[in-house]
Amino acid sequence: MKEYRINEQIRMPKVRVIGPDGEQIGIMDTQEALRLAEEKELDLVLVGPAADPPVAKLMDYGKFRYEQQLAEKEARKKAKRTEVKSIKFRVKIDEHDYQTKLSHIKRFLEEGHKVKVTIMFRGREMSHPELGERILNRVAEDLKSLAVVEMRPEILGRDMNMLLAPVAKPVG
């Protein structure tokens, strides 16, 4: 959260003062602006320190901070979190197992998550990476209406990974 200078923390000799309702009061000495704020039982808050002269507003700082915190909390609630879900396949996967894992991937993509598809190699299977790549390409082909391949299949150690991201839905 942004920190503002208030009341005595403002060290500029002159400030442009804005009233509590947003009306321009004018340019005045900082001490005079502080006195005005005190009369109205408000705080003088420096909102535009880079302006010439700096801009200060008369407001209830406590209420302002509270409303800011509420707005940030609401923004965090509405922010969409995308996770990277992971699904692991083996080179010798049976058709039924393949379809089950494919339906899991579909569900993750529909929820808006990215999916990392991994083929695990054991023993001599490492000498045939094309078998793993064939499975990953089949997954990408089966899901082309739901997903785009964000990272092509690549081997890392004994695994081959591919990253799928959900297709952006047209806004409208």
Secondary structure, DSSP 8 states (H G I E B T S, - for coil): ----EEGGG---SEEEEE-TTS-EEEEEEHHHHHHHHHHTT-EEEEEETTSSS-EEEEE-HHHHHHHHHHHHHHHHHHS----EEEEEEETT--HHHHHHHHHHHHHHHHTT-EEEEEEE--GGGGG-HHHHHHHHHHHHHHTTTTEEEEEEEEEETTEEEEEEEE------
